[in-house]
Amino acid sequence: MKHEEQQGRHYRQCVKEAKLVGLVWLCGLIYCTIVFACFGYPSDEERLTEPSLTFGMPSWVFWGLFFPWFVQIGVAVWFALRVIKDDEPVQEEEPQA
């Protein structure tokens, strides 16, 4: 019974971690899509003017692409150091004769 309890604990921990990773990914996708849709397709009047620049690139590229990458890298480091748990390996029970 102990073996099954350990496996259940491992499974629940993996599902919890996978949900958090999926949520972070989904938030990044939604954020990038909103920024690209709102600022990446300027109107004809705006297209004639020079775009605003951040670190030498169009601002919508920086804020819509690079900024969320850096945030997600930070979240991934935090996640790896603080959330992921290293459980003891599952030990097989010796069969009883």
Backbone as CSV, one residue per row, in Angstrom:
resi,resn,N_x,N_y,N_z,CA_x,CA_y,CA_z,C_x,C_y,C_z
1,MET,0.824,-1.204,0.000,0.000,0.000,0.000,0.863,1.261,0.000
2,LYS,2.026,1.203,0.611,2.897,2.367,0.669,3.352,2.781,-0.730
3,HIS,3.628,1.813,-1.575,4.062,2.089,-2.939,2.987,2.869,-3.699
4,GLU,1.736,2.491,-3.562,0.638,3.172,-4.238,0.439,4.584,-3.689
5,GLU,0.628,4.765,-2.388,0.512,6.088,-1.791,1.606,7.013,-2.322
6,GLN,2.826,6.483,-2.454,3.927,7.282,-2.993,3.658,7.685,-4.432
7,GLN,3.177,6.742,-5.215,2.871,7.048,-6.607,1.767,8.100,-6.709
8,GLY,0.780,8.017,-5.854,-0.303,8.995,-5.844,0.212,10.384,-5.501
9,ARG,1.112,10.454,-4.515,1.715,11.730,-4.135,2.528,12.317,-5.283
10,HIS,3.322,11.467,-5.939,4.118,11.910,-7.088,3.207,12.427,-8.195
11,TYR,2.156,11.717,-8.465,1.229,12.105,-9.530,0.583,13.452,-9.222
12,ARG,0.097,13.628,-7.990,-0.545,14.889,-7.613,0.428,16.057,-7.707
13,GLN,1.675,15.848,-7.289,2.681,16.906,-7.376,2.967,17.261,-8.840
14,CYS,3.066,16.251,-9.698,3.318,16.491,-11.129,2.161,17.239,-11.774
15,VAL,0.944,16.894,-11.424,-0.221,17.571,-11.987,-0.249,19.026,-11.526
16,LYS,0.061,19.271,-10.250,0.098,20.634,-9.724,1.147,21.470,-10.458
17,GLU,2.329,20.905,-10.659,3.389,21.615,-11.366,3.010,21.853,-12.826
18,ALA,2.400,20.881,-13.468,2.004,21.027,-14.868,0.932,22.110,-15.027
19,LYS,0.004,22.191,-14.083,-1.024,23.233,-14.140,-0.404,24.618,-14.042
20,LEU,0.571,24.786,-13.156,1.227,26.081,-13.006,1.992,26.447,-14.271
21,VAL,2.699,25.490,-14.854,3.433,25.746,-16.102,2.460,26.119,-17.216
22,GLY,1.349,25.406,-17.334,0.349,25.717,-18.348,-0.255,27.101,-18.151
23,LEU,-0.499,27.483,-16.909,-1.065,28.798,-16.608,-0.087,29.912,-16.993
24,VAL,1.184,29.734,-16.663,2.192,30.740,-17.027,2.284,30.863,-18.544
25,TRP,2.284,29.731,-19.240,2.341,29.750,-20.700,1.116,30.464,-21.280
26,LEU,-0.059,30.143,-20.773,-1.290,30.751,-21.274,-1.301,32.256,-21.031
27,CYS,-0.856,32.691,-19.865,-0.787,34.130,-19.578,0.162,34.823,-20.551
28,GLY,1.309,34.207,-20.824,2.248,34.779,-21.783,1.649,34.867,-23.177
29,LEU,0.946,33.835,-23.586,0.308,33.827,-24.905,-0.737,34.928,-25.018
30,ILE,-1.572,35.066,-24.014,-2.619,36.082,-24.037,-2.003,37.479,-24.050
31,TYR,-0.994,37.701,-23.218,-0.332,39.007,-23.154,0.286,39.358,-24.509
32,CYS,1.049,38.428,-25.089,1.705,38.681,-26.386,0.677,38.946,-27.473
33,THR,-0.385,38.176,-27.498,-1.413,38.357,-28.518,-2.066,39.721,-28.404
34,ILE,-2.359,40.165,-27.209,-2.986,41.472,-27.012,-2.046,42.590,-27.452
35,VAL,-0.777,42.516,-27.039,0.178,43.566,-27.411,0.377,43.599,-28.920
36,PHE,0.545,42.437,-29.542,0.742,42.399,-30.995,-0.480,42.916,-31.733
37,ALA,-1.665,42.525,-31.292,-2.885,42.943,-31.972,-3.125,44.440,-31.821
38,CYS,-2.833,44.982,-30.646,-3.113,46.404,-30.408,-2.044,47.326,-30.981
39,PHE,-0.777,46.913,-30.920,0.297,47.827,-31.286,1.103,47.380,-32.504
40,GLY,0.980,46.148,-32.915,1.784,45.642,-34.022,1.231,45.952,-35.392
41,TYR,-0.021,46.347,-35.469,-0.670,46.659,-36.746,-1.163,48.094,-36.714
42,PRO,-0.263,49.043,-36.966,-0.682,50.454,-36.901,-1.581,50.826,-38.075
43,SER,-2.345,51.883,-37.875,-3.190,52.389,-38.955,-2.309,53.033,-40.023
44,ASP,-2.910,53.378,-41.157,-2.138,53.969,-42.250,-1.486,55.288,-41.850
45,GLU,-2.162,56.092,-41.040,-1.594,57.364,-40.598,-0.395,57.138,-39.684
46,GLU,-0.508,56.183,-38.785,0.594,55.888,-37.864,1.769,55.244,-38.583
47,ARG,1.491,54.538,-39.649,2.529,53.839,-40.380,3.480,54.822,-41.076
48,LEU,3.006,56.005,-41.385,3.827,57.001,-42.063,4.814,57.673,-41.125
49,THR,4.550,57.642,-39.827,5.472,58.254,-38.862,6.481,57.215,-38.392
50,GLU,7.559,57.696,-37.827,8.594,56.794,-37.312,8.088,56.137,-36.021
51,PRO,8.241,54.828,-35.881,7.727,54.154,-34.680,8.548,54.520,-33.450
52,SER,7.907,54.437,-32.298,8.653,54.672,-31.060,9.579,53.482,-30.824
53,LEU,10.776,53.786,-30.336,11.790,52.748,-30.166,12.105,52.535,-28.691
54,THR,12.360,51.295,-28.345,12.833,50.915,-27.016,14.042,50.009,-27.226
55,PHE,15.186,50.439,-26.736,16.438,49.704,-26.930,16.718,49.445,-28.406
56,GLY,16.385,50.405,-29.265,16.690,50.317,-30.683,15.746,49.475,-31.508
57,MET,14.675,49.004,-30.939,13.698,48.212,-31.694,12.314,48.813,-31.466
58,PRO,11.380,48.535,-32.369,10.034,49.070,-32.142,9.506,48.670,-30.756
59,SER,8.855,49.601,-30.111,8.391,49.362,-28.732,7.474,48.161,-28.628
60,TRP,6.607,47.969,-29.633,5.684,46.837,-29.551,6.438,45.513,-29.603
61,VAL,7.585,45.463,-30.275,8.382,44.234,-30.303,9.003,43.990,-28.929
62,PHE,9.564,45.049,-28.340,10.183,44.892,-27.014,9.151,44.475,-25.977
63,TRP,8.044,45.228,-25.893,7.054,44.956,-24.854,6.195,43.729,-25.146
64,GLY,6.067,43.352,-26.398,5.233,42.214,-26.747,5.985,40.910,-26.884
65,LEU,7.321,40.981,-27.029,8.089,39.762,-27.254,9.176,39.569,-26.197
66,PHE,10.082,40.532,-26.085,11.217,40.355,-25.189,10.842,40.478,-23.718
67,PHE,10.001,41.441,-23.383,9.592,41.611,-21.982,8.934,40.349,-21.415
68,PRO,7.937,39.744,-22.121,7.347,38.528,-21.557,8.337,37.365,-21.502
69,TRP,9.292,37.311,-22.437,10.310,36.262,-22.356,11.108,36.393,-21.069
70,PHE,11.548,37.623,-20.762,12.331,37.820,-19.552,11.509,37.524,-18.298
71,VAL,10.253,37.908,-18.304,9.382,37.605,-17.163,9.227,36.094,-17.008
72,GLN,9.010,35.386,-18.114,8.819,33.942,-18.029,10.110,33.220,-17.644
73,ILE,11.260,33.749,-18.044,12.528,33.172,-17.590,12.644,33.328,-16.079
74,GLY,12.289,34.500,-15.572,12.315,34.724,-14.122,11.354,33.795,-13.391
75,VAL,10.172,33.614,-13.934,9.193,32.708,-13.329,9.718,31.272,-13.364
76,ALA,10.360,30.881,-14.461,10.889,29.519,-14.572,11.997,29.264,-13.545
77,VAL,12.860,30.261,-13.328,13.920,30.113,-12.312,13.294,30.020,-10.930
78,TRP,12.347,30.893,-10.624,11.662,30.830,-9.327,10.979,29.481,-9.152
79,PHE,10.301,29.032,-10.207,9.574,27.765,-10.171,10.527,26.604,-9.897
80,ALA,11.673,26.607,-10.574,12.639,25.521,-10.410,13.248,25.516,-9.014
81,LEU,13.475,26.691,-8.452,14.133,26.762,-7.142,13.175,26.633,-5.968
82,ARG,11.925,27.063,-6.134,11.015,27.128,-4.987,9.831,26.166,-5.030
83,VAL,9.357,25.808,-6.211,8.107,25.060,-6.296,8.335,23.576,-6.538
84,ILE,9.187,23.252,-7.500,9.394,21.848,-7.840,10.003,21.136,-6.642
85,LYS,9.400,20.025,-6.293,9.876,19.251,-5.149,10.599,18.018,-5.640
86,ASP,11.658,17.674,-4.957,12.413,16.482,-5.291,12.020,15.402,-4.289
87,ASP,11.063,14.572,-4.676,10.613,13.495,-3.803,11.618,12.355,-3.820
88,GLU,11.581,11.607,-2.753,12.431,10.426,-2.704,11.936,9.422,-3.748
89,PRO,12.847,8.669,-4.340,12.421,7.727,-5.379,11.479,6.664,-4.808
90,VAL,10.613,6.174,-5.676,9.683,5.127,-5.269,10.484,3.850,-5.042
91,GLN,10.301,3.276,-3.873,11.038,2.047,-3.557,10.102,0.877,-3.694
92,GLU,10.553,-0.083,-4.442,9.758,-1.292,-4.652,9.731,-2.125,-3.365
93,GLU,8.574,-2.655,-3.062,8.463,-3.539,-1.909,8.904,-4.942,-2.330
94,GLU,9.554,-5.622,-1.427,9.973,-6.978,-1.738,8.772,-7.904,-1.731
95,PRO,8.674,-8.767,-2.731,7.521,-9.672,-2.755,7.559,-10.634,-1.562
96,GLN,6.393,-10.877,-1.017,6.308,-11.772,0.119,6.052,-13.173,-0.378
97,ALA,6.744,-14.126,0.236,6.637,-15.530,-0.202,5.406,-16.197,0.323
